[in-house]
Amino acid sequence: STIISAQHGMITAGRDGKVLLWTAADLQQQRRNASAMPTLILNILDSIPAPAPIRCVQYTPGTGSDLPSTVALGLANNTIWELCVDGSGARPIAQAAGSSEVLAIATHPMTQVFASVTEDKMLRVWDTQSASLIHSTLLPHKSKCLNFSPDGSLLALGLAGNNLVVYNASDLQLVFSTMVMTQPEIHSTSAGGRASGGGGEYVCLAFSPDQTLLAASSTDRVMEIFDVSDGFHCVGRTKGLMTTITQLDWSEDSKVIQTDDTHHQHLFFEWDGTFVQRPIACRSMQWSTWTCRLGWHVQGVWPNNSDPGYITSVVRSHSHSLCCSADVAGEVKVFPFPIPMPKAIFKSFHGHACALTGAQFTAKDEYLVSAGGTSIFVWKVVQ
């Protein structure tokens, strides 16, 4: 798909991921034998996670072992990679969120880092201050939710097929999975007394503040609670839910969970999934996070006569002083928190051209990260 001249001939790169060096001898040999092949410089399928067709290439000859020959490649998924000719040392020079839709984002609780998952099953970890990619990996299935642990050491993701994976947040090394990874297939197995690999998918999950539990809700209309210290063994689940829980937050004492569902109900559960019969008992409870779109504290984020699906995301700042809403119009609004009354004062920010999938404050509320469509915006918080 692309061709450039080189010192000893020409270099081609194709949709098959192969970068080839054609010398004059190679061209003469192919005239005599059409099946003759030139020298293979490298194959990106062996070096780059989630490779895409090559759109442009630049070859830099080396001067020896201290400075090996390198190839810079521009790929169809909006990424630029530099690789040594021997296939080692692959590093991203520039990497966008990709050409796929951003499905979810999560911010690190301690550093100015956030993670994103996209429609092409890529998990990426970004640095907000340098606007650069830190790590990336290809997930076995698509994910719509992810969450960092309170100390920032773990990154949990819920996958399609009701599978759960947990990575070391610092290097994306796999810590736990409900799947047995085999080649060439990925087989589901049971974990924590729960059969994985069903037809549903996780849509939200969150660690408890004391990091002992992980709650996760799926489209199978069940919320499960996993024991982090016991190999993510399932220690509780809801029963008899008629709808899917779409947002959840833990109380500061890690004993109660508040939730929103697809029928726009705001419900409360004990840490083991038992339904709280008297929600009035939770009215003065302190919450570790606030991502629910419903509740007394965020009533004012809703415009008058708005559709129940108009607001896609709500998040409270770490200082408890601000609240951000994201909506289907691509608008980011920042309110003072709490917002118990309608027609509350807010500041509106524009830039996204489509519905937003989420927004999150980074550590110490230095930045606000919003995602929608194929774009991710990082806003500097100035108070």
C-alpha positions in Angstrom: 0.0 0.0 0.0 3.1 2.3 0.2 6.5 2.4 -1.4 9.7 4.5 -0.7 13.2 4.6 -2.1 16.1 3.4 0.0 19.9 3.3 -0.2 20.0 -0.2 -1.7 16.7 -0.3 -3.6 13.1 0.4 -2.5 11.0 -0.5 0.5 7.3 -1.6 0.3 4.7 -2.0 3.1 1.4 -3.7 2.5 -1.9 -4.5 4.2 -0.5 -7.9 5.2 1.8 -6.1 7.7 5.0 -7.0 5.9 7.8 -4.5 5.3 10.0 -5.7 2.3 13.3 -4.5 0.9 13.6 -4.8 -2.9 17.2 -4.6 -4.3 18.1 -4.5 -7.9 19.0 -8.2 -7.7 15.5 -9.0 -6.3 13.8 -7.2 -9.1 15.9 -9.0 -11.8 15.2 -12.4 -10.1 11.5 -11.7 -10.0 11.4 -11.0 -13.7 12.8 -14.5 -14.2 10.7 -16.1 -11.5 7.4 -14.5 -10.5 7.3 -16.4 -7.2 10.7 -15.0 -6.0 10.4 -12.9 -2.9 12.5 -10.0 -1.7 14.2 -9.6 1.7 11.7 -9.4 4.6 12.7 -6.5 6.9 10.0 -7.2 9.5 6.4 -8.3 10.0 4.4 -6.0 12.3 2.1 -8.9 13.2 5.0 -10.2 15.4 5.7 -6.9 17.1 2.7 -4.6 17.5 -0.5 -5.3 19.5 -3.7 -5.0 17.4 -1.8 -4.2 14.2 -3.6 -2.4 11.4 -2.9 -1.9 7.6 0.3 0.1 7.0 -0.4 3.5 5.3 3.1 5.0 5.2 6.7 4.0 6.0 10.0 5.6 6.7 13.3 3.7 6.8 16.4 4.9 8.7 19.5 2.9 8.2 21.7 2.2 11.2 25.4 2.7 11.8 26.1 -0.4 13.8 25.0 -2.2 16.9 24.8 1.0 18.9 22.4 2.5 16.4 20.4 -0.2 14.6 18.3 0.4 11.5 14.8 1.4 12.3 11.4 1.7 10.5 8.7 4.2 11.4 5.2 3.1 10.3 2.0 5.0 10.1 -1.0 2.6 10.5 -4.7 2.9 9.6 -5.8 3.0 13.2 -4.1 6.5 13.7 -1.0 5.2 15.3 2.7 5.7 14.5 5.2 3.0 15.6 9.0 2.9 15.5 10.6 -0.6 15.3 14.1 -1.9 15.0 14.7 -3.9 11.9 15.3 -7.0 13.9 11.7 -6.7 15.2 12.7 -5.7 18.8 12.1 -2.4 20.6 8.7 -1.6 19.2 7.5 1.7 20.7 4.6 4.0 19.9 5.6 7.4 18.8 2.1 8.7 18.5 -1.1 6.8 19.2 -4.7 8.1 19.1 -7.7 6.5 20.8 -8.1 4.7 17.5 -10.7 4.8 14.8 -13.1 2.9 17.1 -15.7 4.4 19.5 -14.5 5.0 23.1 -16.7 2.8 25.3 -15.5 3.8 28.7 -12.8 5.6 30.7 -11.5 5.5 34.2 -9.0 7.7 36.1 -6.3 6.7 38.4 -6.9 7.8 42.0 -3.3 8.8 42.8 -1.7 10.0 39.6 -2.6 12.0 36.5 -3.3 8.9 34.5 -6.5 7.5 32.9 -7.4 4.3 31.0 -9.8 3.9 28.1 -11.4 0.9 26.3 -12.6 1.1 22.7 -14.8 -0.8 20.3 -11.7 -2.6 18.8 -11.1 -4.3 22.1 -8.0 -2.2 22.9 -7.2 -1.1 26.5 -5.0 1.9 26.7 -3.5 3.8 29.6 -2.7 7.5 29.1 -0.7 10.2 30.8 -2.8 13.4 30.9 0.1 15.8 31.5 2.3 14.6 28.6 -0.7 13.6 26.4 1.0 10.4 25.7 0.3 6.7 25.7 1.9 4.7 28.5 0.6 1.1 28.0 -1.8 -0.7 25.7 -3.0 -4.3 25.3 -5.6 -6.2 23.2 -8.5 -7.5 25.3 -10.0 -11.0 24.6 -13.5 -9.5 24.5 -15.0 -6.0 24.2 -15.3 -4.1 27.5 -17.8 -1.4 28.5 -16.6 -0.7 32.1 -13.3 -0.4 34.0 -12.3 0.8 37.4 -9.0 1.4 39.3 -8.7 0.1 42.8 -8.5 2.8 45.6 -4.7 2.5 46.0 -4.3 2.5 42.2 -2.5 -0.8 42.0 -5.2 -2.8 40.2 -7.3 -2.1 37.1 -10.5 -4.3 36.8 -12.5 -4.6 33.6 -15.8 -6.3 32.9 -16.0 -8.0 29.5 -18.6 -9.3 27.1 -19.6 -12.9 27.9 -19.8 -12.0 31.7 -16.0 -12.3 32.1 -13.9 -10.4 34.5 -10.2 -9.5 34.2 -7.9 -7.6 36.6 -4.6 -6.2 35.5 -1.6 -4.7 37.4 -2.2 -1.0 36.8 1.5 -0.2 36.5 2.3 -2.5 33.6 -0.9 -4.2 32.5 0.3 -7.6 33.6 -2.7 -10.0 34.1 -3.5 -10.6 37.8 -6.8 -12.4 37.6 -9.2 -13.6 34.9 -12.3 -15.7 34.7 -11.0 -17.1 31.4 -8.3 -19.7 30.6 -6.2 -18.2 27.9 -5.3 -20.8 25.3 -4.2 -20.6 21.7 -5.9 -20.3 19.3 -9.1 -20.0 21.3 -10.1 -18.5 24.6 -12.2 -20.9 26.7 -14.4 -19.8 29.6 -14.1 -21.4 33.0 -15.6 -21.0 36.4 -14.2 -18.6 39.0 -15.3 -17.8 42.4 -18.2 -20.2 42.4 -19.7 -18.5 39.3 -19.9 -19.8 35.7 -18.3 -17.3 33.3 -18.8 -16.8 29.6 -22.6 -16.3 29.6 -24.5 -14.3 27.0 -24.5 -11.1 29.1 -21.9 -8.4 29.6 -20.7 -6.3 32.5 -21.8 -2.6 32.3 -20.4 -1.2 35.5 -18.1 -2.2 38.4 -16.4 -0.5 41.3 -14.0 -1.4 44.1 -15.1 -0.8 47.7 -13.1 2.0 49.5 -11.3 -0.5 51.7 -10.4 -2.5 48.6 -11.7 -5.8 50.0 -14.6 -6.1 47.6 -15.5 -5.5 43.9 -19.1 -5.1 42.8 -20.0 -5.7 39.2 -23.3 -5.5 37.4 -24.2 -7.3 34.1 -27.0 -7.2 31.5 -28.1 -10.6 33.0 -29.8 -8.3 35.6 -27.6 -9.4 38.5 -25.0 -7.6 40.5 -22.2 -9.7 41.9 -19.7 -8.9 44.7 -16.2 -10.4 44.7 -13.7 -10.8 47.5 -10.5 -9.2 46.3 -8.3 -10.8 48.9 -9.7 -14.3 48.3 -8.9 -14.6 44.6 -12.0 -12.6 43.5 -14.3 -15.4 44.9 -18.0 -14.4 44.5 -19.3 -13.7 48.0 -22.7 -12.1 47.2 -25.2 -11.4 44.4 -28.5 -9.7 44.0 -31.7 -11.7 43.5 -34.9 -11.0 41.6 -33.8 -7.8 39.8 -36.1 -7.0 36.9 -33.7 -4.5 35.3 -30.0 -3.9 34.7 -28.0 -1.8 37.2 -26.1 0.8 35.1 -24.3 2.8 37.8 -23.1 2.0 41.3 -21.3 3.6 44.2 -20.0 2.3 47.6 -20.5 4.0 50.9 -17.4 5.2 52.7 -17.6 2.4 55.2 -17.8 -0.2 52.4 -21.1 -1.6 53.7 -23.8 -0.2 51.3 -24.1 0.2 47.5 -26.3 2.8 45.8 -27.3 2.1 42.2 -29.2 3.3 39.2 -31.0 0.9 36.8 -32.4 1.0 33.3 -35.9 1.7 34.7 -34.5 4.9 36.3 -34.8 3.6 39.9 -32.3 4.6 42.6 -31.9 1.5 44.8 -29.7 0.5 47.7 -28.1 -2.8 48.6 -26.0 -4.3 51.4 -22.4 -5.3 50.6 -23.5 -8.9 49.9 -26.3 -7.9 47.5 -29.2 -7.9 49.9 -31.8 -5.3 49.0 -32.2 -2.5 51.5 -35.9 -2.4 52.4 -35.8 1.1 54.1 -33.8 3.4 51.8 -34.5 6.3 54.2 -31.9 4.8 56.4 -29.3 5.7 53.7 -30.3 9.4 53.4 -27.4 10.7 55.6 -24.8 8.1 54.4 -21.5 9.3 53.1 -20.5 8.0 49.7 -17.0 7.2 48.5 -17.8 8.2 44.9 -20.9 9.6 43.2 -21.5 8.3 39.6 -25.2 7.7 39.9 -27.3 10.0 37.7 -30.2 9.9 40.2 -30.5 10.9 43.9 -31.1 14.0 46.0 -27.5 15.2 45.6 -27.7 15.5 41.8 -31.3 16.4 41.0 -30.3 19.7 39.7 -28.2 18.3 36.8 -31.3 17.4 34.9 -32.7 20.0 32.4 -36.4 20.6 32.6 -38.5 18.1 30.7 -35.4 16.2 29.6 -35.6 12.6 28.4 -34.5 10.0 31.1 -31.6 9.0 28.8 -30.4 12.6 28.1 -27.7 12.5 30.7 -25.2 9.7 30.1 -22.8 10.3 33.0 -22.5 12.1 36.3 -19.3 12.2 38.4 -18.4 14.1 41.6 -15.0 15.5 42.1 -12.6 14.1 44.7 -12.9 17.3 46.8 -16.7 16.9 46.9 -17.0 20.5 45.7 -17.8 19.9 42.0 -20.0 17.7 39.9 -19.8 17.0 36.1 -22.6 15.8 33.8 -22.1 14.5 30.3 -25.1 14.2 27.9 -26.2 13.0 24.5 -25.7 16.4 23.0 -21.9 16.2 23.6 -22.0 18.9 26.3 -19.9 18.8 29.4 -21.4 20.7 32.4 -19.8 21.5 35.7 -21.9 22.3 38.7 -21.2 23.0 42.4 -21.9 20.0 44.5 -24.4 19.0 45.8 -27.2 20.1 43.3 -30.5 19.4 45.0 -32.6 22.0 43.2 -33.5 22.5 39.5 -32.1 25.3 37.4 -28.8 25.1 39.2 -25.8 27.3 38.1 -23.3 25.6 35.9 -20.6 26.1 33.3 -20.9 24.5 29.9 -18.1 23.3 27.7 -18.3 22.2 24.1 -16.0 20.3 21.8 -17.4 16.8 21.3 -19.5 16.3 18.2 -21.6 13.4 19.4 -23.1 11.8 22.6 -20.7 11.3 25.5 -20.0 8.0 27.0 -18.5 9.3 30.3 -16.4 11.9 32.2 -14.1 11.5 35.1 -12.0 13.8 37.3 -8.3 12.9 37.6 -6.4 12.7 41.0 -6.6 15.9 43.0 -9.2 17.2 40.5 -6.4 18.6 38.3 -8.1 17.6 35.0 -11.5 16.4 33.7 -11.4 13.7 31.1 -14.4 13.3 28.8 -15.0 10.7 26.1 -17.5 10.4 23.2 -17.4 8.9 19.8 -13.8 8.3 18.8 -12.4 11.3 20.8 -11.1 11.9 24.3 -10.9 15.4 25.6 -8.7 16.4 28.6 -9.9 19.6 30.3 -7.8 21.6 32.8 -9.7 22.3 36.0 -9.3 26.0 37.0 -11.2 27.1 40.2 
